[in-house]
Amino acid sequence: ACDHVAQVDAGKNAGLPQTVMRHLKPRCARSFTLSQSQIEEFTRGLVKAIVTGNVPFTFIENPHLVTALGELGVPSISRKQLANKWVPKLAAEANVSTADTLKSSPLVDASSDGWRKKYCEERAALNNVIALLPERALFHDAVNCGTMRKDSDAIADFLLEAAKRLVGETEEDLARLIGWVLANWRAMLHLQEQYPHWLMRGCLCHGIALLMKDFCRFKAATGCNA
């Protein structure tokens, strides 16, 4: 709540029609002080909104945002603090939450997707692992695959290690994993030989992308627009 300290500035807004004047709210001054825990929770929510909304980190230093935070009594934070303090802190909390969720889930599905090195900042191929639960998907980790062999045996070994990180290393743990979504069919066959109950599926988006490439090649070779 806040105390009304003045009505609409009559001099500043002189000449405005009454239809506008009645929508102008009176100015108010902050008459409350946030506790340290409230400031922490507010900042945590702001950082989560920026990170999950894919907002550039420069936004945290926007002068209008800094002014608004000051009006609330919340200290502003820099991009360096956002990247070096808050993001690792929230990532660690998310990892603990993800581990607890996976541990308590009776069944877990999984997906793996690779990124070629030309698309990665460190110029090393990456492979991310995502757990697929009935109610949501959970990002688990991303692994640098720069030195990994690219044959199907190596990919199958990589996915088996990823499965153990997801659900655990015992056979009882691995029985909770019901399948994988990936693009390498030979690796799928290797894994299904070891774990017949795993349902192996190809990535539909990857399949559609390959189909569109074939259409483009067909059009270029034949000139057909059908």
Disulfide bonds with the S-S distance in Angstrom:
none
